[in-house]
Amino acid sequence: MRIFALIVALAGLILTIVPALFVFLGDLSWEVHARWMFIGMILWFVFAPIAMKKKQKKGRIG
């Protein structure tokens, strides 16, 4: 599950960066850019905490 979350989180991060570059180059409209960045933001904020969560050792307090 953690590997899947990491892949989806990275895809979300890519979706927040790449559309901005395409808008800068003039290859993408602002509306489409905003839609892709919103999807990327949701993916990143949902799956990044899961991907970065550390495993807890059993039998240890704190």
PyMOL commands that place a pseudoatom at each C-alpha (Angstrom):
pseudoatom trace, name=CA, resn=MET, resi=1, chain=A, elem=C, hetatm=0, pos=[0.000, 0.000, 0.000]
pseudoatom trace, name=CA, resn=ARG, resi=2, chain=A, elem=C, hetatm=0, pos=[2.865, 2.362, 0.819]
pseudoatom trace, name=CA, resn=ILE, resi=3, chain=A, elem=C, hetatm=0, pos=[4.498, 1.935, -2.600]
pseudoatom trace, name=CA, resn=PHE, resi=4, chain=A, elem=C, hetatm=0, pos=[1.162, 2.593, -4.332]
pseudoatom trace, name=CA, resn=ALA, resi=5, chain=A, elem=C, hetatm=0, pos=[0.649, 5.720, -2.215]
pseudoatom trace, name=CA, resn=LEU, resi=6, chain=A, elem=C, hetatm=0, pos=[4.153, 6.920, -3.075]
pseudoatom trace, name=CA, resn=ILE, resi=7, chain=A, elem=C, hetatm=0, pos=[3.550, 6.484, -6.820]
pseudoatom trace, name=CA, resn=VAL, resi=8, chain=A, elem=C, hetatm=0, pos=[0.196, 8.291, -6.689]
pseudoatom trace, name=CA, resn=ALA, resi=9, chain=A, elem=C, hetatm=0, pos=[1.649, 11.080, -4.524]
pseudoatom trace, name=CA, resn=LEU, resi=10, chain=A, elem=C, hetatm=0, pos=[4.484, 11.615, -6.999]
pseudoatom trace, name=CA, resn=ALA, resi=11, chain=A, elem=C, hetatm=0, pos=[1.997, 11.653, -9.865]
pseudoatom trace, name=CA, resn=GLY, resi=12, chain=A, elem=C, hetatm=0, pos=[0.050, 14.324, -7.989]
pseudoatom trace, name=CA, resn=LEU, resi=13, chain=A, elem=C, hetatm=0, pos=[3.215, 16.361, -7.496]
pseudoatom trace, name=CA, resn=ILE, resi=14, chain=A, elem=C, hetatm=0, pos=[4.002, 16.101, -11.199]
pseudoatom trace, name=CA, resn=LEU, resi=15, chain=A, elem=C, hetatm=0, pos=[0.461, 17.242, -12.010]
pseudoatom trace, name=CA, resn=THR, resi=16, chain=A, elem=C, hetatm=0, pos=[1.044, 20.387, -9.966]
pseudoatom trace, name=CA, resn=ILE, resi=17, chain=A, elem=C, hetatm=0, pos=[4.301, 21.285, -11.732]
pseudoatom trace, name=CA, resn=VAL, resi=18, chain=A, elem=C, hetatm=0, pos=[4.025, 20.238, -15.384]
pseudoatom trace, name=CA, resn=PRO, resi=19, chain=A, elem=C, hetatm=0, pos=[0.799, 22.114, -16.301]
pseudoatom trace, name=CA, resn=ALA, resi=20, chain=A, elem=C, hetatm=0, pos=[2.363, 25.382, -15.137]
pseudoatom trace, name=CA, resn=LEU, resi=21, chain=A, elem=C, hetatm=0, pos=[5.224, 24.847, -17.564]
pseudoatom trace, name=CA, resn=PHE, resi=22, chain=A, elem=C, hetatm=0, pos=[2.803, 24.220, -20.420]
pseudoatom trace, name=CA, resn=VAL, resi=23, chain=A, elem=C, hetatm=0, pos=[0.903, 27.420, -19.609]
pseudoatom trace, name=CA, resn=PHE, resi=24, chain=A, elem=C, hetatm=0, pos=[4.190, 29.309, -19.581]
pseudoatom trace, name=CA, resn=LEU, resi=25, chain=A, elem=C, hetatm=0, pos=[5.007, 27.899, -23.025]
pseudoatom trace, name=CA, resn=GLY, resi=26, chain=A, elem=C, hetatm=0, pos=[1.521, 28.771, -24.285]
pseudoatom trace, name=CA, resn=ASP, resi=27, chain=A, elem=C, hetatm=0, pos=[0.508, 25.171, -24.999]
pseudoatom trace, name=CA, resn=LEU, resi=28, chain=A, elem=C, hetatm=0, pos=[-2.244, 24.912, -22.370]
pseudoatom trace, name=CA, resn=SER, resi=29, chain=A, elem=C, hetatm=0, pos=[-5.183, 27.135, -21.478]
pseudoatom trace, name=CA, resn=TRP, resi=30, chain=A, elem=C, hetatm=0, pos=[-5.630, 28.502, -17.980]
pseudoatom trace, name=CA, resn=GLU, resi=31, chain=A, elem=C, hetatm=0, pos=[-8.850, 26.528, -17.363]
pseudoatom trace, name=CA, resn=VAL, resi=32, chain=A, elem=C, hetatm=0, pos=[-7.281, 23.186, -18.242]
pseudoatom trace, name=CA, resn=HIS, resi=33, chain=A, elem=C, hetatm=0, pos=[-4.195, 24.125, -16.221]
pseudoatom trace, name=CA, resn=ALA, resi=34, chain=A, elem=C, hetatm=0, pos=[-6.301, 24.890, -13.147]
pseudoatom trace, name=CA, resn=ARG, resi=35, chain=A, elem=C, hetatm=0, pos=[-8.204, 21.603, -13.467]
pseudoatom trace, name=CA, resn=TRP, resi=36, chain=A, elem=C, hetatm=0, pos=[-5.014, 19.482, -13.707]
pseudoatom trace, name=CA, resn=MET, resi=37, chain=A, elem=C, hetatm=0, pos=[-3.379, 21.340, -10.832]
pseudoatom trace, name=CA, resn=PHE, resi=38, chain=A, elem=C, hetatm=0, pos=[-6.461, 20.843, -8.653]
pseudoatom trace, name=CA, resn=ILE, resi=39, chain=A, elem=C, hetatm=0, pos=[-6.427, 17.102, -9.347]
pseudoatom trace, name=CA, resn=GLY, resi=40, chain=A, elem=C, hetatm=0, pos=[-2.700, 16.984, -8.594]
pseudoatom trace, name=CA, resn=MET, resi=41, chain=A, elem=C, hetatm=0, pos=[-3.190, 18.906, -5.354]
pseudoatom trace, name=CA, resn=ILE, resi=42, chain=A, elem=C, hetatm=0, pos=[-5.878, 16.498, -4.161]
pseudoatom trace, name=CA, resn=LEU, resi=43, chain=A, elem=C, hetatm=0, pos=[-3.736, 13.465, -5.018]
pseudoatom trace, name=CA, resn=TRP, resi=44, chain=A, elem=C, hetatm=0, pos=[-0.696, 14.932, -3.271]
pseudoatom trace, name=CA, resn=PHE, resi=45, chain=A, elem=C, hetatm=0, pos=[-2.477, 15.938, -0.061]
pseudoatom trace, name=CA, resn=VAL, resi=46, chain=A, elem=C, hetatm=0, pos=[-4.317, 12.617, 0.226]
pseudoatom trace, name=CA, resn=PHE, resi=47, chain=A, elem=C, hetatm=0, pos=[-1.512, 10.179, -0.611]
pseudoatom trace, name=CA, resn=ALA, resi=48, chain=A, elem=C, hetatm=0, pos=[1.701, 11.947, 0.532]
pseudoatom trace, name=CA, resn=PRO, resi=49, chain=A, elem=C, hetatm=0, pos=[1.006, 11.486, 4.260]
pseudoatom trace, name=CA, resn=ILE, resi=50, chain=A, elem=C, hetatm=0, pos=[0.333, 7.790, 3.654]
pseudoatom trace, name=CA, resn=ALA, resi=51, chain=A, elem=C, hetatm=0, pos=[3.537, 7.417, 1.643]
pseudoatom trace, name=CA, resn=MET, resi=52, chain=A, elem=C, hetatm=0, pos=[5.651, 9.222, 4.245]
pseudoatom trace, name=CA, resn=LYS, resi=53, chain=A, elem=C, hetatm=0, pos=[4.212, 7.461, 7.273]
pseudoatom trace, name=CA, resn=LYS, resi=54, chain=A, elem=C, hetatm=0, pos=[6.843, 5.543, 9.217]
pseudoatom trace, name=CA, resn=LYS, resi=55, chain=A, elem=C, hetatm=0, pos=[6.215, 2.029, 10.427]
pseudoatom trace, name=CA, resn=GLN, resi=56, chain=A, elem=C, hetatm=0, pos=[5.859, 1.812, 14.180]
pseudoatom trace, name=CA, resn=LYS, resi=57, chain=A, elem=C, hetatm=0, pos=[7.812, -0.837, 16.022]
pseudoatom trace, name=CA, resn=LYS, resi=58, chain=A, elem=C, hetatm=0, pos=[5.769, -3.173, 18.156]
pseudoatom trace, name=CA, resn=GLY, resi=59, chain=A, elem=C, hetatm=0, pos=[6.308, -3.195, 21.881]
pseudoatom trace, name=CA, resn=ARG, resi=60, chain=A, elem=C, hetatm=0, pos=[7.650, 0.334, 22.044]
pseudoatom trace, name=CA, resn=ILE, resi=61, chain=A, elem=C, hetatm=0, pos=[5.883, 3.178, 23.821]
pseudoatom trace, name=CA, resn=GLY, resi=62, chain=A, elem=C, hetatm=0, pos=[6.079, 6.657, 22.321]
for i in range(1, 62): cmd.bond("trace and resi %d" % i, "trace and resi %d" % (i + 1))
show_as sticks, trace
zoom trace
